[in-house]
Amino acid sequence: MERRELTDGELRLLLDAARTGKPCLGLTGWQRFTLYVTALGTGLRANELASLTRRSFDLSDESPTVRIEAASEKARRGDTLPIPPDLVAMLGPWLETLGADEPLWPGKWAEQKRGSKFLQSDLANARKAWLEAVEDVEQRQAMEKTDFLTYRDSNGQQADFHALRHTFLSRLGRSGASAKVMQRLARHTTVELTIGRYTHAGLNDLSAAVNKLPALPMVECRSISVARLVARPVEKTGKSVMTANEGEAEESESAGNAKRPVKRGVCVPLTTADERRGRDSNPGWTCIHAGFQDRCNRPLCHLSKCFSGN
């Protein structure tokens, strides 16, 4: 089963639909709202969330935490995890109204795996409100074709209750957390599981990562026409045929070789033994095929007059 990450826009409308919604499967709208927010702020699984009471939280310390008992954790080890400030601000006043051992989200909803059912209901209500807020018919029809706030998108990925954990880890990775920190907060056995299955990267994430690359150490260089650097294969006559776009006739070589006609951007074979003996295996000028990644495949290219066309 493939799960998807919920976007910030979807989360905003989903949470609002839950908070103002009617009771569903034993939980009030406010309870579902706080349940979703806690799942998104901690990455806890459904069974772990269902086990929490007021006593599970320590909000008095400088680093607020939530404690998961070993019997309720998937790995049966138990753990203490940090809580983000905005979650502390939201939960604090509400927790004070509860008994020390009173479950925050009572019932058998987690045991009976009903979390995805009321999440699906809240997603549907949020999508309905989102569509009804638009009066323009054509715009609404275009919105209906999108995957926004759908339980299952066009790629078959679904936003069930466990997708909130996926969303937590994806948002955590986007915040700049290292892979090791993400693994520790997810309580996974391997980093590969955290990165490979639970994090999601969209095109915006990829663009943001590329945009953070340091500037390339480019140097100022003269622009050379690509057409001038492309020559057709040498014919049997030994002459290289230039493309029409190169359009430049033979030019005389500057400096000490003024009498020797050359064609820019073309490998011109040396014709006499004296000329060949006059060259060593490491010519003093630059061959256009001399770059390591673009090295010429012609045998004995270094015995030819290969000019870069500069």
MARNUDO-490592 format. One record per residue (C-alpha): residue in one letter; x, y, z. Coordinates in steps of 0.02 Angstrom, whole numbers, plus 50000, padded with zeros to 5 digits. Layout:
BEGIN
("A", (X, Y, Z));
...
***
This chain:
BEGIN
("M", (50000, 50000, 50000));
("E", (50073, 50166, 49945));
("R", (50039, 50317, 50055));
("R", (50055, 50499, 50011));
("E", (50104, 50655, 50105));
("L", (49970, 50784, 50141));
("T", (50016, 50959, 50087));
("D", (50007, 51110, 50201));
("G", (49853, 51171, 50108));
("E", (49767, 51004, 50133));
("L", (49815, 50998, 50316));
("R", (49745, 51170, 50349));
("L", (49574, 51125, 50278));
("L", (49574, 50950, 50352));
("L", (49607, 51015, 50528));
("D", (49474, 51147, 50510));
("A", (49347, 51018, 50449));
("A", (49387, 50904, 50596));
("R", (49381, 51042, 50727));
("T", (49210, 51102, 50670));
("G", (49144, 50930, 50625));
("K", (49016, 50820, 50709));
("P", (49061, 50669, 50817));
("C", (49122, 50523, 50714));
("L", (49156, 50343, 50770));
("G", (49163, 50390, 50954));
("L", (49271, 50547, 50943));
("T", (49211, 50726, 50943));
("G", (49271, 50851, 50815));
("W", (49388, 50931, 50941));
("Q", (49461, 50762, 50989));
("R", (49495, 50718, 50807));
("F", (49574, 50889, 50782));
("T", (49693, 50867, 50928));
("L", (49727, 50687, 50875));
("Y", (49778, 50739, 50699));
("V", (49885, 50883, 50763));
("T", (49975, 50770, 50888));
("A", (50007, 50638, 50754));
("L", (50077, 50772, 50638));
("G", (50185, 50847, 50776));
("T", (50257, 50685, 50845));
("G", (50243, 50550, 50711));
("L", (50164, 50430, 50836));
("R", (50069, 50279, 50772));
("A", (49883, 50254, 50803));
("N", (49904, 50127, 50946));
("E", (50034, 50238, 51029));
("L", (49920, 50389, 51019));
("A", (49773, 50291, 51090));
("S", (49876, 50247, 51244));
("L", (49917, 50427, 51292));
("T", (49848, 50508, 51449));
("R", (49884, 50675, 51530));
("R", (50019, 50588, 51633));
("S", (50110, 50543, 51471));
("F", (50156, 50726, 51443));
("D", (50286, 50833, 51530));
("L", (50258, 51011, 51474));
("S", (50342, 51097, 51621));
("D", (50521, 51067, 51567));
("E", (50617, 51178, 51447));
("S", (50609, 51034, 51324));
("P", (50428, 50969, 51330));
("T", (50410, 50783, 51299));
("V", (50286, 50642, 51280));
("R", (50319, 50469, 51351));
("I", (50266, 50308, 51264));
("E", (50256, 50155, 51375));
("A", (50342, 49997, 51314));
("A", (50179, 49899, 51308));
("S", (50106, 50024, 51186));
("E", (50257, 50051, 51073));
("K", (50280, 49943, 50919));
("A", (50458, 49893, 50965));
("R", (50407, 49863, 51148));
("R", (50551, 49970, 51210));
("G", (50461, 50128, 51263));
("D", (50529, 50300, 51225));
("T", (50523, 50485, 51267));
("L", (50505, 50606, 51123));
("P", (50513, 50797, 51110));
("I", (50359, 50900, 51067));
("P", (50362, 51055, 50954));
("P", (50314, 51222, 51035));
("D", (50154, 51249, 50936));
("L", (50089, 51080, 50990));
("V", (50130, 51120, 51171));
("A", (50034, 51285, 51159));
("M", (49882, 51195, 51088));
("L", (49881, 51044, 51204));
("G", (49927, 51129, 51368));
("P", (49760, 51210, 51413));
("W", (49662, 51058, 51357));
("L", (49767, 50934, 51457));
("E", (49732, 51032, 51616));
("T", (49547, 50989, 51599));
("L", (49580, 50801, 51596));
("G", (49614, 50677, 51735));
("A", (49792, 50616, 51756));
("D", (49753, 50442, 51689));
("E", (49611, 50489, 51573));
("P", (49644, 50439, 51392));
("L", (49652, 50586, 51274));
("W", (49565, 50489, 51136));
("P", (49464, 50350, 51219));
("G", (49384, 50199, 51139));
("K", (49441, 50056, 51029));
("W", (49463, 50160, 50872));
("A", (49648, 50115, 50858));
("E", (49627, 49932, 50902));
("Q", (49488, 49915, 50773));
("K", (49587, 50019, 50647));
("R", (49451, 50150, 50627));
("G", (49569, 50298, 50621));
("S", (49574, 50294, 50431));
("K", (49384, 50292, 50424));
("F", (49356, 50454, 50517));
("L", (49506, 50532, 50430));
("Q", (49427, 50487, 50263));
("S", (49264, 50565, 50321));
("D", (49351, 50726, 50373));
("L", (49446, 50733, 50208));
("A", (49283, 50717, 50112));
("N", (49202, 50856, 50214));
("A", (49353, 50968, 50189));
("R", (49353, 50938, 50001));
("K", (49167, 50972, 49991));
("A", (49186, 51139, 50083));
("W", (49336, 51183, 49973));
("L", (49235, 51155, 49813));
("E", (49078, 51241, 49875));
("A", (49177, 51397, 49918));
("V", (49204, 51428, 49730));
("E", (49057, 51500, 49633));
("D", (49131, 51496, 49459));
("V", (49072, 51336, 49375));
("E", (49221, 51313, 49260));
("Q", (49344, 51341, 49401));
("R", (49253, 51217, 49511));
("Q", (49253, 51087, 49373));
("A", (49441, 51108, 49355));
("M", (49463, 51090, 49543));
("E", (49361, 50929, 49543));
("K", (49489, 50849, 49427));
("T", (49631, 50874, 49551));
("D", (49689, 50757, 49691));
("F", (49676, 50894, 49821));
("L", (49602, 50823, 49984));
("T", (49561, 50655, 49904));
("Y", (49581, 50498, 50008));
("R", (49660, 50407, 49860));
("D", (49746, 50505, 49723));
("S", (49760, 50468, 49537));
("N", (49921, 50371, 49567));
("G", (49837, 50252, 49689));
("Q", (49923, 50328, 49842));
("Q", (49809, 50353, 49989));
("A", (49799, 50469, 50137));
("D", (49749, 50352, 50276));
("F", (49786, 50380, 50460));
("H", (49964, 50314, 50445));
("A", (49994, 50443, 50309));
("L", (50000, 50572, 50450));
("R", (50161, 50487, 50507));
("H", (50228, 50495, 50330));
("T", (50184, 50679, 50326));
("F", (50273, 50710, 50491));
("L", (50434, 50631, 50428));
("S", (50427, 50718, 50259));
("R", (50403, 50886, 50344));
("L", (50543, 50842, 50465));
("G", (50661, 50807, 50321));
("R", (50611, 50968, 50236));
("S", (50655, 51063, 50395));
("G", (50837, 51011, 50373));
("A", (50845, 50867, 50499));
("S", (50981, 50740, 50465));
("A", (50940, 50562, 50415));
("K", (51001, 50499, 50584));
("V", (50890, 50620, 50680));
("M", (50741, 50570, 50573));
("Q", (50775, 50386, 50605));
("R", (50786, 50418, 50792));
("L", (50622, 50514, 50798));
("A", (50536, 50384, 50690));
("R", (50610, 50245, 50799));
("H", (50654, 50143, 50646));
("T", (50787, 50008, 50645));
("T", (50873, 50076, 50490));
("V", (50896, 50244, 50405));
("E", (50848, 50162, 50239));
("L", (50673, 50127, 50304));
("T", (50650, 50307, 50360));
("I", (50714, 50386, 50200));
("G", (50654, 50257, 50075));
("R", (50476, 50226, 50132));
("Y", (50421, 50367, 50245));
("T", (50488, 50525, 50165));
("H", (50418, 50602, 50007));
("A", (50500, 50729, 49892));
("G", (50402, 50829, 49765));
("L", (50465, 50940, 49625));
("N", (50463, 51093, 49739));
("D", (50576, 51001, 49862));
("L", (50697, 50953, 49723));
("S", (50699, 51132, 49657));
("A", (50729, 51201, 49832));
("A", (50875, 51083, 49856));
("V", (50953, 51130, 49689));
("N", (50928, 51315, 49724));
("K", (51033, 51298, 49883));
("L", (51186, 51240, 49786));
("P", (51334, 51359, 49797));
("A", (51370, 51464, 49645));
("L", (51472, 51379, 49510));
("P", (51654, 51438, 49498));
("M", (51633, 51495, 49318));
("V", (51767, 51596, 49227));
("E", (51739, 51721, 49089));
("C", (51759, 51640, 48920));
("R", (51727, 51686, 48740));
("S", (51570, 51615, 48662));
("I", (51602, 51492, 48522));
("S", (51466, 51447, 48400));
("V", (51413, 51267, 48423));
("A", (51394, 51250, 48236));
("R", (51579, 51292, 48213));
("L", (51629, 51151, 48331));
("V", (51531, 51019, 48236));
("A", (51606, 50941, 48080));
("R", (51548, 50798, 47974));
("P", (51656, 50641, 47962));
("V", (51811, 50652, 47851));
("E", (51777, 50581, 47679));
("K", (51890, 50458, 47589));
("T", (51976, 50603, 47503));
("G", (52049, 50653, 47670));
("K", (51956, 50818, 47671));
("S", (51834, 50862, 47807));
("V", (51665, 50929, 47754));
("M", (51602, 51078, 47854));
("T", (51418, 51102, 47893));
("A", (51326, 51240, 47802));
("N", (51299, 51338, 47962));
("E", (51485, 51349, 47996));
("G", (51494, 51449, 47837));
("E", (51672, 51503, 47861));
("A", (51796, 51471, 47722));
("E", (51973, 51420, 47753));
("E", (52066, 51543, 47859));
("S", (52249, 51569, 47881));
("E", (52323, 51519, 48045));
("S", (52394, 51661, 48148));
("A", (52565, 51675, 48230));
("G", (52700, 51558, 48158));
("N", (52587, 51457, 48045));
("A", (52517, 51597, 47938));
("K", (52546, 51504, 47773));
("R", (52457, 51345, 47824));
("P", (52270, 51351, 47783));
("V", (52156, 51271, 47910));
("K", (51972, 51247, 47936));
("R", (51912, 51298, 48107));
("G", (51838, 51162, 48214));
("V", (51898, 51023, 48096));
("C", (52028, 50886, 48112));
("V", (52142, 50909, 47961));
("P", (52257, 50758, 47934));
("L", (52443, 50795, 47915));
("T", (52493, 50744, 47742));
("T", (52682, 50726, 47744));
("A", (52804, 50625, 47846));
("D", (52901, 50783, 47888));
("E", (52747, 50863, 47963));
("R", (52709, 50708, 48064));
("R", (52888, 50697, 48128));
("G", (52875, 50879, 48178));
("R", (52739, 50842, 48302));
("D", (52760, 50757, 48469));
("S", (52629, 50653, 48558));
("N", (52571, 50802, 48660));
("P", (52532, 50945, 48539));
("G", (52555, 51121, 48598));
("W", (52382, 51182, 48547));
("T", (52212, 51127, 48605));
("C", (52116, 50997, 48507));
("I", (51929, 51015, 48515));
("H", (51924, 50830, 48554));
("A", (52053, 50842, 48693));
("G", (51933, 50860, 48840));
("F", (51927, 50702, 48943));
("Q", (51740, 50683, 48925));
("D", (51745, 50725, 48739));
("R", (51908, 50640, 48689));
("C", (51917, 50605, 48504));
("N", (51898, 50422, 48457));
("R", (51999, 50439, 48298));
("P", (52164, 50342, 48304));
("L", (52317, 50452, 48318));
("C", (52213, 50610, 48333));
("H", (52366, 50694, 48408));
("L", (52452, 50683, 48238));
("S", (52319, 50793, 48162));
("K", (52300, 50981, 48161));
("C", (52152, 50995, 48281));
("F", (52112, 51173, 48322));
("S", (51982, 51234, 48445));
("G", (51925, 51374, 48333));
("N", (51969, 51511, 48455));
***
